[in-house]
Amino acid sequence: MYKKNNIEVIPVIVPASNKLKSFNFFLVKQENSLTLIDAGLNTDDCWNSLQKTLKNHDYLLTDITGICLTHHHTDHIGLVNRITSTHSIPIYAHPYAIPVLKRDSQYMKMRVEFFRKLYQEMGCGELGEKQVVDSRNPISLNEDKKIHCEIQEITNTQLLGFDIFEIPGHAPDQVAFYNKESKWLFAGDLVIKHIPSKAMIEPDYDGTRTKSLIQQRQSLEKCLSLDIELVFSGHGILLENPVDLIKNRINEIDVKADKFINIIKSGISTASGIAQLLYKEKYEKQFFNIMSEIIGYLDFLELQGAIKKEMKKGIWQYYIK
Ligand SMILES: [Zn+2]
């Protein structure tokens, strides 16, 4: 347990068998509230860990007064339905998260078409099409991940004793909850100690492609401007005095960008060409993550003025400027 001034944080840390190491979510006790920040995966492991943690601190599930979500990913929202099926409490999320969390059919359809067009334009051909067709099933099968209760949009810059910051990049709807008095930050997956957080390509609300790596870098910069003693990360260990790690993460982006310049210099001009060169057989297996990364870096270099793009026969070609 972490206690400071009028705030108490009880982490719920659930071991993960993958490289995320753990799924973390947090009970935050303040004067008149017991808020859950994020809600793990929808597994018995997470559910039992939450129950056990509550019990160890003499709380009941019904003592939880609200849930704040840092972003819409399934490993951060998993227990929302289980918790709200026993008692109705407010759930807060960024407005962009809501159509995804509600599995809004129009939004989901838009999302499929968004990726179809994107992968075509990035030169992914049949493989891209296959990914899109495959992704339709998860959308209908995803029904069990739909949040049933009402979700309130986080539109203010303050909520439940926290300053709210938009920190998009890893997800377009990612927000940070910062408690000024304690200098504690809940930042979802923006900074993780043992692995760099991935900037994922997504459409925003109205189908515009988010420039996720540029956003990720800006969100990291934004955190550097805050006075932070402790970051409650979504995975792995908690981060004390995170300034050096955040600076490293920004530097890693800049160093990796140079690698992409060299590849484009060598004459490879499409995102799918870069993916095949860099990732070989992994390209197909981890298609979404890899394309997210490459498109993210291409956007980043374009913004910096290092490269330019030109559409040829419906496919974006990238060149050194
Ligand atoms: Zn995530």
Residues whose N, C-alpha, C, O or C-beta is under 5 A from the ligand:
A	BS01	ZN	H73 D189
